[in-house]
Amino acid sequence: MHTPTIRNVTILTALVTAALISGCGSKSDATAAASKADASKPDAAKTADAAKPAAPPAAAPKPGLPVKAEAVQILKVQDDVSAVGSLLAEESVIIRPEIDGRIVGLHFQEGQAVTAGTRLVTIDSTEYEAQTAAQRADLKTEEQRLVRTKELFEQKFISKDALDVQVGNVARLKAHVDEAESRTAKTVIRAPFSGILGLRQVSPGAYVKAGSDIVRLENVSSIKVDFRIPENYLSKIRPNQEIAVKLDAYPGEAFTGRVYAVEPVVDERTRTIAMRARIPNKGFKLKPGMFVRVAVTLDSRPNAVIVPEQAIWPQGKDSFVYRVVDGKAALTKVEIGNRSPGSVEILKGLAANDVVITDGQMKLKDGAAVSVIVPPPAAPAAATGPAAKS
């Protein structure tokens, strides 16, 4: 390389280096000058700078979807089967005479309460008493003949067969006397049990035949109810089951009783089984023959989980609910039990402390954030009285 060329390169390098040093110095001087200018600003300018708005904060999290929710309830639930039936008296009989005769006395009032053994009707017994007396006279004669027959037999004047014949005659006449006395006793009719008499069908002096209706006697201190249920509930039937009875005559009032007898066979035509229960009849409100609606308690669960009906979210053949868990909706499969108006029993899937969504499920999906709407407090009742007026 030639010497002039080397000299020119050297000069060019020196010029570039000088320019760079000059630029750095200018920048340092500008920074220092800005610092001096800021320090020299008056207090008012500094205050104005401080009053400038700060940078906006980070965006707040998006609120969850508004929903309504309710806590599950723990209640007693019963499995019932409904039926219809009729009421019967605890004991019921129509008073009828067993013999023919003329009524000479009616010793009761219609609707009267009587006790067992009370005399109700008297039939003319003159003829029957005469027949009894004749049988007794014949018996006395045959008994005296038997005494003489025994004496003759002991003296060996008659055979053993003759003695046996006389013994048989006495026994036969005793039976006739018993028959006559029994027929005479039937001229007085007494109450077979305690109860209330109905309306009489005869008048004093009337001639009645055996079996004629005179008056009805009913024991209604307790009432029986007969009803039938389908045979498919047979496995759940047991003695002493509780029943609830409702009557159109007493709307809004329920009567309770217990099953005490079950028919041992199933009706082949209706495929039902007959049951009979007993109900206490306080105040004698229940009358035999009344139509009733019966609910038989087949099972009882004292701690059943109950949710509102609108909380159920059906999907195909399965049922689900949305639970509120840490502010999020959790889709939960459940098994449904009994249904009643407005509520559903949950057999599996929920616990006592769960909260289920009852409104707003259309917009939800599993895991979505939710915001439970708190219902407004009830409005206070308007004040009344002198204080409110003043």
ZAZA-906204 format. One record per residue (C-alpha): z, y, x. Coordinates in steps of 0.02 Angstrom, whole numbers, padded with zeros to 5 digits, always signed. Last residue first. Example, Ala and Ser with C-alpha at 12.3 -4.5 7.8 and 13.67 -1.06 7.14 Angstrom:
ZAZA-906204
+00357-00053+00684
+00390-00225+00615
end
This chain:
ZAZA-906204
+03268+00523-05020
+03168+00396-05121
+03180+00266-04983
+03369+00285-04974
+03385+00274-05163
+03299+00104-05173
+03143+00031-05096
+03069+00021-04923
+02894-00049-04910
+02887-00215-04819
+02841-00206-04637
+02659-00248-04597
+02641-00417-04514
+02608-00410-04328
+02426-00415-04274
+02356-00585-04224
+02342-00612-04035
+02163-00650-03986
+02158-00781-03847
+02043-00732-03703
+01933-00871-03639
+01853-00919-03473
+01728-01062-03491
+01776-01230-03417
+01690-01337-03549
+01573-01233-03652
+01608-01100-03780
+01502-00988-03889
+01512-01095-04047
+01696-01134-04017
+01750-00961-04075
+01890-01007-04196
+02027-01139-04192
+02055-01160-04006
+02193-01283-03965
+02360-01255-03878
+02447-01407-03805
+02637-01423-03793
+02660-01581-03898
+02519-01681-03818
+02338-01708-03865
+02207-01844-03836
+02260-01986-03949
+02320-02005-04130
+02279-01829-04188
+02323-01794-04370
+02213-01667-04458
+02256-01511-04558
+02183-01395-04690
+02190-01514-04839
+02252-01680-04770
+02174-01798-04645
+02254-01952-04569
+02209-02010-04394
+02082-01934-04275
+02056-01988-04095
+02027-01846-03974
+01903-01798-03837
+01951-01641-03743
+01840-01492-03696
+01947-01377-03587
+01927-01191-03621
+01997-01081-03484
+02144-00961-03473
+02253-01081-03377
+02219-01222-03502
+02170-01178-03681
+02116-01340-03765
+01948-01359-03850
+01944-01504-03971
+01833-01656-03983
+01777-01788-04107
+01656-01929-04074
+01517-02003-04181
+01394-01866-04135
+01488-01715-04073
+01625-01656-04190
+01729-01503-04143
+01899-01514-04231
+01998-01351-04221
+01946-01302-04398
+02057-01439-04470
+02213-01362-04397
+02308-01477-04279
+02446-01606-04309
+02527-01721-04180
+02638-01852-04265
+02822-01866-04223
+02899-01947-04379
+02763-02078-04405
+02777-02171-04572
+02683-02322-04636
+02631-02399-04804
+02706-02266-04918
+02647-02304-05095
+02584-02156-05196
+02593-02181-05385
+02514-02080-05524
+02601-02104-05691
+02562-02138-05874
+02715-02147-05986
+02752-02309-06080
+02940-02308-06055
+03012-02132-06045
+03062-02033-05892
+03167-01877-05914
+03327-01974-05944
+03428-01840-05852
+03421-01944-05695
+03307-02094-05715
+03321-02184-05549
+03152-02266-05508
+03121-02453-05487
+02960-02527-05420
+02842-02664-05476
+02684-02722-05387
+02527-02809-05449
+02393-02861-05324
+02211-02813-05339
+02049-02909-05321
+01996-02850-05496
+01936-03014-05568
+02031-03138-05457
+02198-03050-05477
+02296-03082-05319
+02447-03198-05326
+02632-03184-05279
+02658-03024-05382
+02766-02905-05284
+02946-02855-05328
+03072-02724-05270
+02965-02574-05229
+03066-02415-05206
+03084-02252-05299
+03043-02067-05291
+03007-01939-05426
+02900-01786-05395
+02896-01622-05492
+02751-01500-05483
+02689-01546-05655
+02817-01638-05764
+02722-01710-05914
+02571-01746-05804
+02679-01866-05706
+02700-01894-05519
+02779-02043-05433
+02819-02062-05248
+02847-02237-05178
+02958-02308-05041
+02938-02487-04983
+03089-02598-05015
+02992-02760-04993
+02835-02763-04885
+02652-02721-04909
+02549-02681-04755
+02456-02847-04746
+02411-02835-04931
+02321-02669-04910
+02150-02754-04921
+02205-02827-05089
+02182-02663-05180
+02337-02588-05265
+02409-02619-05437
+02545-02531-05537
+02703-02565-05638
+02843-02437-05642
+03022-02481-05688
+03145-02353-05752
+03332-02333-05728
+03464-02285-05854
+03326-02318-05979
+03399-02472-06067
+03297-02486-06226
+03341-02559-06398
+03208-02563-06534
+03254-02580-06718
+03232-02703-06863
+03073-02801-06833
+03060-02963-06934
+03078-03124-06834
+03170-03225-06967
+03128-03150-07135
+03209-02996-07203
+03273-02951-07377
+03311-02765-07383
+03481-02712-07448
+03509-02582-07311
+03344-02512-07248
+03219-02579-07122
+03113-02517-06976
+03246-02427-06877
+03195-02295-06750
+03254-02317-06572
+03421-02373-06503
+03480-02322-06330
+03552-02443-06205
+03689-02566-06162
+03645-02749-06174
+03625-02888-06304
+03671-02772-06448
+03745-02874-06590
+03671-02958-06745
+03792-03032-06873
+03715-03161-06990
+03682-03264-06834
+03864-03323-06836
+03832-03414-07000
+03687-03510-06925
+03796-03558-06777
+03935-03616-06893
+03812-03723-06990
+03743-03801-06832
+03916-03835-06763
+03964-03918-06927
+03808-04026-06923
+03848-04078-06744
+04023-04128-06797
+03945-04229-06938
+03841-04328-06815
+03990-04364-06703
+04092-04428-06851
+03952-04542-06908
+03929-04609-06730
+04113-04659-06720
+04094-04748-06886
+03947-04849-06823
+04040-04894-06664
+04187-04963-06763
+04072-05073-06867
+03988-05138-06709
+04157-05185-06633
+04187-05305-06774
+04310-05291-06916
+04476-05376-06961
+04531-05392-06780
+04696-05303-06808
+04642-05174-06679
+04474-05160-06770
+04561-05130-06935
+04666-04991-06860
+04511-04912-06780
+04420-04914-06946
+04568-04830-07032
+04561-04685-06907
+04371-04675-06921
+04384-04658-07109
+04497-04507-07085
+04369-04429-06966
+04229-04464-07091
+04321-04371-07228
+04357-04223-07116
+04176-04213-07063
+04116-04212-07242
+04234-04068-07279
+04175-03971-07124
+03994-03992-07175
+04031-03924-07349
+04122-03773-07275
+03976-03734-07161
+03853-03739-07305
+03965-03620-07401
+03973-03500-07252
+03784-03502-07240
+03762-03456-07423
+03885-03314-07416
+03821-03242-07250
+03729-03087-07312
+03655-03010-07155
+03749-02887-07044
+03661-02775-06919
+03711-02677-06762
+03878-02742-06699
+03907-02680-06519
+03910-02823-06393
+03831-02724-06249
+03857-02538-06267
+03769-02419-06385
+03679-02253-06371
+03617-02192-06539
+03437-02139-06566
+03439-02199-06746
+03616-02223-06808
+03705-02390-06807
+03801-02512-06916
+03666-02568-07036
+03751-02677-07167
+03709-02795-07311
+03538-02849-07252
+03474-02992-07359
+03432-03157-07278
+03318-03262-07170
+03377-03316-07000
+03346-03266-06819
+03352-03080-06856
+03252-02960-06745
+03310-02822-06626
+03162-02770-06520
+03205-02782-06336
+03189-02679-06178
+03280-02683-06011
+03246-02571-05860
+03121-02482-05970
+02939-02480-05918
+02830-02344-05844
+02643-02363-05822
+02531-02361-05669
+02400-02273-05567
+02369-02301-05383
+02367-02208-05218
+02389-02280-05044
+02494-02183-04920
+02506-02172-04731
+02646-02049-04692
+02656-01907-04566
+02812-01819-04500
+02770-01663-04401
+02740-01605-04223
+02626-01453-04226
+02489-01406-04104
+02488-01228-04039
+02357-01113-04112
+02203-01026-04044
+02082-00887-04089
+01944-00844-03967
+01881-00695-03867
+01767-00745-03723
+01846-00712-03555
+01852-00541-03469
+01733-00508-03318
+01830-00484-03156
+01849-00302-03101
+01709-00226-02987
+01767-00175-02811
+01838+00000-02796
+01730+00161-02799
+01732+00265-02635
+01857+00404-02639
+01822+00568-02728
+01824+00729-02618
+01991+00816-02626
+02029+00778-02443
+01875+00876-02386
+01928+01025-02490
+02100+01021-02413
+02025+01021-02236
+01921+01173-02281
+02073+01263-02347
+02170+01223-02188
+02043+01319-02076
+01918+01225-01968
+01947+01244-01776
+01989+01061-01754
+01826+01013-01836
+01729+01132-01725
+01812+01068-01566
+01771+00888-01613
+01592+00937-01650
+01577+01023-01478
+01643+00869-01390
+01514+00762-01476
+01375+00883-01434
+01427+00891-01250
+01428+00703-01238
+01252+00697-01313
+01190+00831-01192
+01260+00738-01043
+01176+00579-01093
+01009+00667-01108
+01021+00750-00933
+01060+00585-00851
+00907+00508-00932
+00796+00651-00876
+00857+00639-00697
+00820+00454-00689
+00645+00482-00754
+00610+00618-00621
+00675+00511-00477
+00563+00367-00529
+00409+00480-00531
+00448+00549-00356
+00465+00374-00285
+00305+00318-00364
+00211+00467-00290
+00278+00436-00113
+00227+00256-00119
+00049+00309-00167
+00041+00435-00025
+00092+00299+00103
-00042+00175+00059
+00000+00000+00000
end
